Amino acid sequence: MIMTALYPFKFRPIGKETVWGGHRLKNLWNKPFPADKNIGESWELSAVQGNVSIVSNGFLKGNNLEELIEIYMGELVGEKIYEQFGVEFPLLIKLIDTKENLSVQVHPDDATAMERHEAYGKTEMWYVLNAAPGAGLYIGFNRNISANELYERARKGTLEEVLHFEKAFPGDVFFIPAGRIHAIGQSVMLAEIQQTSDITYRVYDWGRENNPATAREMHLEMAIDVLDYQYREQGKIVYKQEKNKTAPLVNCPYFTANLLTLDKACHRDFSEKDSFVVYLCLQGEASLKYSQGIETIGKGETVLVPAAIDEFNLIPAVDTRLLEVYIDAPYCL
């Protein structure tokens, strides 16, 4: 691949004020958000219209992600990825902090999202960063149910009785395919990797929907025919974490995610992947050294490595933990 002046990009985080958000993204992750706002989400890397990430480093500082792809095309994202997605970056990466429960929700798959919204669906994964004792996540149903039962329980406020609850601990990883009902419980912090989509069908909001001060639009009727009503294995990923080795977490058509825990230099070679690579630093600090320069990654920072930089070294300054995300092969709708 021909090298250009491309370099690893950092972006300005986009803070989202929510009824359930807290202050830890600012206090613990050094995000530049107002101290008096309940910020539930930090969009680290986004191509969602109206929320396109803006570069914060290097000579392309101030340009947005869509503009970068328009100029550099496959050199930035990978040739096949550019052929499929054009200037729309295919992933949305967030940090999430919950002071209260999120709404119980579901996301449509690609076919339904395209038909209804001319957008992609949403399959996602969670990496738990922190959780208070007893805090957890709602993922799927604890038994098979019917659409009629879901509708009645959502209307009567008894839906929680049939939701599968999983206590959350730092390092837990969960995979949530489109169609699976879910909610992040209170007092949880996590990293979320998902398709580029902002389509959410809220099914139940813990009574907040009945309070004019907190009520948000609900989408129960739209959710009915996209939900998977069957009991499933609930998506917790079992993995082995070893220092200086790649721990595979998720490999699906939409993204591949690995965990790297480093205390010495690590060589990464993506010359066969034809994809960008994203690193989200969960702990510590590392230098990303490539043929034309070096970029540091500190806790809470997200870095997009262009596809043109297909070999580099990660050099930790201290014990460092990184989420590594890329697309193994573009999928087709």
C-alpha positions in Angstrom: 0.0 0.0 0.0 1.4 3.4 -1.0 2.2 5.6 2.0 0.8 9.1 2.1 1.0 11.9 4.7 -1.7 10.1 6.6 -1.1 9.7 10.4 -3.0 8.3 13.4 -6.0 10.5 14.1 -7.4 11.7 17.4 -10.8 13.3 17.6 -12.8 15.7 19.8 -15.1 13.7 22.0 -18.8 14.5 21.6 -20.7 14.7 24.9 -24.3 13.6 25.1 -26.5 14.9 28.0 -29.0 12.3 29.1 -31.6 11.8 31.9 -29.6 8.8 33.2 -26.0 10.2 32.8 -23.5 11.2 35.4 -20.2 13.0 35.8 -17.5 10.3 35.7 -16.6 10.8 32.0 -15.3 14.2 33.0 -14.0 13.3 36.5 -12.4 9.9 35.7 -11.8 10.0 32.0 -10.8 13.7 31.6 -13.4 14.4 29.0 -13.9 18.2 28.4 -17.5 18.3 29.3 -19.4 20.8 31.5 -19.3 20.0 35.2 -23.0 20.8 35.7 -24.3 18.5 32.9 -25.3 14.9 33.3 -23.3 13.4 30.4 -24.2 9.8 29.7 -22.2 9.2 26.5 -18.9 10.4 25.0 -19.0 9.7 21.3 -15.3 9.0 20.6 -15.6 8.2 16.9 -18.7 9.0 15.0 -20.0 9.4 11.5 -23.7 9.9 12.5 -25.0 12.9 10.7 -25.0 15.9 12.9 -22.4 14.3 15.1 -19.4 13.7 12.8 -16.1 13.5 14.7 -13.6 16.4 14.2 -9.9 15.8 14.1 -8.0 17.2 17.2 -4.4 16.5 16.2 -1.9 17.0 13.4 -2.0 19.1 10.2 -5.6 18.0 9.4 -6.9 19.3 12.8 -10.4 20.8 12.4 -11.4 18.6 9.5 -14.2 16.1 10.1 -14.2 12.3 9.5 -16.4 12.5 6.5 -14.0 15.0 4.8 -11.0 12.8 5.5 -12.7 9.8 3.9 -13.8 11.9 0.9 -10.1 12.9 0.3 -8.2 9.8 1.2 -10.9 7.1 0.5 -9.5 3.6 0.7 -6.1 4.8 2.0 -7.9 5.8 5.2 -10.6 3.1 5.7 -9.5 0.3 3.3 -10.4 -0.2 -0.4 -13.3 -2.7 0.1 -14.7 -0.8 3.0 -14.7 2.4 1.0 -16.4 0.6 -1.9 -19.2 -0.4 0.4 -19.7 2.5 2.8 -18.4 5.5 0.8 -17.7 8.5 3.0 -19.7 7.1 5.9 -17.4 5.6 8.5 -19.0 2.2 9.4 -18.5 2.2 13.2 -19.6 4.3 16.2 -17.5 4.1 19.4 -18.7 5.4 22.7 -17.9 5.6 26.4 -21.0 5.3 28.5 -21.6 6.3 32.2 -24.9 5.5 33.8 -26.2 7.1 37.0 -29.6 5.5 36.4 -30.9 2.6 34.2 -31.0 3.2 30.5 -34.3 2.6 28.7 -35.1 -1.0 27.8 -34.6 -1.0 24.1 -33.9 -2.9 20.9 -32.3 -2.1 17.6 -33.5 -3.2 14.1 -31.3 -5.2 11.8 -30.0 -3.8 8.5 -32.9 -4.9 6.4 -35.5 -3.3 8.6 -33.5 -0.2 9.2 -33.0 0.3 5.5 -36.7 -0.2 4.8 -37.9 2.1 7.5 -35.1 4.7 7.9 -32.7 4.3 5.0 -30.0 3.6 7.5 -27.9 0.7 8.9 -29.1 -1.4 11.8 -27.2 -1.8 15.0 -25.3 -4.8 16.3 -23.0 -3.9 19.2 -20.7 -5.0 22.0 -20.0 -3.8 25.5 -16.7 -3.9 27.4 -17.4 -3.1 31.1 -15.0 -0.6 32.6 -16.5 -0.2 36.1 -19.6 -1.3 38.0 -20.9 -0.7 41.5 -21.5 -3.8 43.6 -24.7 -5.5 42.4 -24.9 -3.3 39.3 -25.5 -5.0 36.0 -27.0 -5.3 32.5 -30.3 -6.5 31.1 -29.7 -8.7 28.0 -32.4 -10.8 26.4 -35.3 -12.6 28.1 -35.0 -15.1 30.9 -37.5 -17.4 29.1 -39.4 -17.5 25.8 -42.2 -15.0 25.7 -44.7 -13.8 23.1 -45.2 -10.4 21.5 -48.5 -10.1 23.3 -46.9 -10.7 26.7 -44.2 -8.2 26.0 -46.8 -5.6 25.0 -48.8 -6.1 28.1 -45.8 -6.1 30.4 -44.4 -3.0 28.9 -47.7 -1.2 29.3 -48.2 -2.4 32.9 -44.6 -1.8 34.1 -43.8 -5.5 34.8 -41.3 -6.1 31.9 -38.4 -6.4 34.3 -39.7 -9.7 35.5 -38.9 -11.4 32.2 -35.6 -9.7 31.4 -32.4 -11.6 31.9 -30.2 -9.7 34.4 -26.4 -10.2 34.5 -24.2 -8.7 37.2 -21.4 -6.7 35.6 -17.7 -6.7 36.6 -14.7 -4.8 35.1 -13.5 -6.7 32.0 -16.8 -8.3 31.2 -17.6 -8.4 27.5 -21.1 -8.8 26.0 -22.2 -9.1 22.4 -25.7 -7.7 21.5 -27.0 -8.6 18.0 -29.7 -6.5 16.4 -33.1 -7.7 17.7 -32.0 -8.5 21.2 -33.7 -6.5 24.0 -31.3 -4.9 26.4 -30.5 -2.1 28.8 -27.5 -0.9 30.8 -28.2 -0.8 34.5 -27.4 2.1 36.8 -23.8 2.7 38.1 -22.1 1.1 35.2 -19.3 2.4 32.9 -18.5 0.7 29.6 -17.1 1.1 26.2 -19.5 0.4 23.3 -18.6 -0.7 19.8 -21.4 -0.6 17.3 -22.5 -0.1 13.7 -22.9 3.5 12.6 -26.5 3.9 13.5 -28.5 6.0 15.9 -31.8 4.1 15.6 -33.2 2.9 18.9 -36.6 1.6 19.7 -37.5 2.3 23.4 -39.7 -0.4 24.8 -39.9 0.6 28.5 -38.3 3.4 30.5 -38.7 2.4 34.1 -41.6 4.8 34.7 -39.8 7.8 33.4 -42.1 7.7 30.3 -45.0 8.6 32.6 -43.4 11.7 34.0 -43.7 14.8 31.8 -40.3 16.1 33.1 -38.5 12.9 32.0 -40.7 11.4 29.3 -39.1 10.5 26.0 -40.6 9.1 22.8 -41.4 5.4 23.1 -41.4 3.0 20.2 -43.2 -0.1 21.4 -45.2 -0.7 18.3 -42.2 -0.4 16.1 -40.2 -2.7 18.3 -42.8 -5.5 18.3 -41.8 -7.1 15.0 -38.0 -6.7 15.3 -37.6 -8.3 18.7 -36.2 -11.8 19.3 -38.6 -13.3 21.8 -36.7 -16.5 22.4 -34.5 -17.3 25.3 -30.9 -17.2 24.1 -27.4 -17.6 25.5 -27.1 -14.1 26.7 -24.0 -13.0 24.9 -21.3 -12.9 27.6 -17.9 -13.5 25.9 -15.5 -15.9 27.6 -11.9 -14.9 26.8 -8.4 -15.4 28.2 -6.4 -12.3 29.0 -2.6 -12.8 28.8 0.0 -10.1 28.8 1.4 -9.2 25.4 -0.9 -11.5 23.6 -4.0 -10.7 21.6 -7.3 -11.8 23.3 -10.0 -12.1 20.6 -13.3 -10.8 21.9 -15.8 -10.5 19.0 -15.5 -11.4 15.3 -18.7 -10.6 13.5 -19.5 -9.3 10.0 -19.7 -5.8 11.3 -16.4 -5.5 13.3 -13.6 -7.5 15.0 -12.6 -6.5 18.5 -9.5 -7.7 20.5 -8.1 -6.8 23.8 -4.4 -6.1 24.2 -2.7 -6.0 27.7 0.9 -4.8 27.2 4.0 -4.3 29.3 6.4 -4.5 26.4 6.5 -3.5 22.8 4.1 -5.2 20.4 4.3 -5.3 16.6 1.0 -5.1 14.7 0.8 -6.1 11.1 -2.5 -5.4 9.2 -1.1 -5.7 5.7 -3.5 -8.5 4.9 -6.6 -6.9 6.4 -7.3 -3.8 4.1 -8.9 -2.0 7.1 -8.4 0.9 9.4 -7.7 0.1 13.0 -9.1 1.9 16.1 -7.5 1.8 19.5 -9.3 2.8 22.6 -7.0 3.1 25.6 -8.6 1.7 28.7 -5.6 1.9 31.0 -2.1 3.3 31.0 -0.4 4.9 28.0 1.4 3.7 24.9 3.2 5.1 21.9 2.2 4.1 18.4 5.3 4.1 16.3 5.0 3.9 12.6 7.4 4.5 9.7 6.8 8.2 9.5 6.3 9.2 13.1 4.9 8.4 16.5 1.6 9.1 18.3 0.8 8.6 22.0 -2.4 7.1 23.3 -3.4 7.8 26.9 -6.3 6.5 29.1 -9.6 7.4 27.6 -8.2 8.4 24.2 -9.3 6.9 20.9 -7.0 6.8 17.9 -7.9 5.9 14.3 -5.0 4.3 12.4 -5.5 4.6 8.6 -5.4 1.5 6.5 -2.3 2.9 4.7 -0.4 2.5 8.0 -0.6 -1.2 8.0 2.4 -2.0 10.2 3.4 -0.3 13.4 4.6 -0.9 17.0 2.7 -0.3 20.2 5.1 0.6 23.0 3.6 0.9 26.5 5.0 3.4 29.0 3.3 1.5 31.8 1.0 -1.5 32.0 -1.5 -0.6 29.3 -4.8 -2.1 28.1 -6.2 -1.3 24.7 -9.3 -2.3 22.8 -8.4 -2.9 19.1 -11.2 -2.7 16.5 -11.2 -3.2 12.8 -13.3 -4.8 10.0 -12.0 -8.2 8.9 -14.0 -8.2 5.7 -16.9 -5.9 4.7 -20.3 -7.5 4.8 -23.0 -7.1 2.1 -26.6 -6.2 2.8 
